[in-house]
């Protein structure tokens, strides 16, 4: 009677059997007998063994891959945290906005030749308004530059450490005169401040839009010249014209800038601005429905231009009421005419912004 012997335990292959060129299995004693001549690799259960081994190997490979991916994610998170810390430090160390102003070109216009008050005067040479930052607080000056769509026109003085002089950052007259003399601006000592165009990181050619004569460069280091920066007019000169057009009332009586995109407007002037919406406009459609309308043909001296609306702006809503047509805007205003606060949401160059109007009688 023949006794069958048990096979010796198989060693797990390093690679799945189907990827091996030679499957060398040790024959058990029973396999060497004349009555057991069949190759175990061709036995009935051999396909199952090969598939099982391949799956086990594949699982180990995927487990290693998963472990490597998790380590990569952990490294990514560590790097992202370090990057965030560096960004915060750089943001804290960034210079204030006024100190980031750069002089683009000097101008020969004299402050004494302009008409106006101590804060803002009108330059007859370039037909623009000029602001004296030394007569404005830092908050007012930053609001001016945040509002202006073009580089404004200002008188600019700097301390020796580069800080812009404002009303809440005074400098004694002798010290200021000494610094100006060191900078080589002799005209400033005689009462005529050098005028300079200031570039606020605006696209090239922005200043060329203003109609004015070509300035001559002052032979002095530009970093310490007394500038006059060309600005988008926010309040008017004390004469009866504004941007070359006659007005029935002075713009500073009708519109006053309170902050970035925030205005105080006389009700009659605000109503004229709303009526002007019925001029040139194009309806806008998104996802098969009317979304708003874009307005064109807006002059800066017009009622709409004086309250910060520009060509190409799309009116979205007024106090939350959708404004798909100018008629809807007028209807929304009439329904809320007794209110003194109007919030207008617009879209400008793909970016949404909000204009706030405090309406007074």
Secondary structure, 3 states (H helix, E strand, C coil): CCCCCCCCCCCCCCCCHHHCCCCCCCCCHHHHCCCCCCCHHHCCCHHHHHHHHHHHHHHHHHHHHHHHHHHHHHHHHHHHHHHHHHHHHHHHHCCCCHHHCEEEEEECCCHHHCEECCCEEEECCCCEEEEEHHHCCHHHHHHHHHHCCCCCCEEECECCCCCECCCCCCCCHHHHHHHHHHHCCHHHHCCCCCEEEEECCCCCCCHHHCCCCCCCCCCCCHHHCCECCCECCCCCCCCCEECCEECCCCHHHHEEEEECCEEEEEHHHHHHHHHHCCCEEEEEEECCEEEEEEEECCCCCCHHHHCCCCCCCEEEEECCEECCCHHHHHHHHHHCCCCCEEEEEEEECCEEEEEEEEEEC
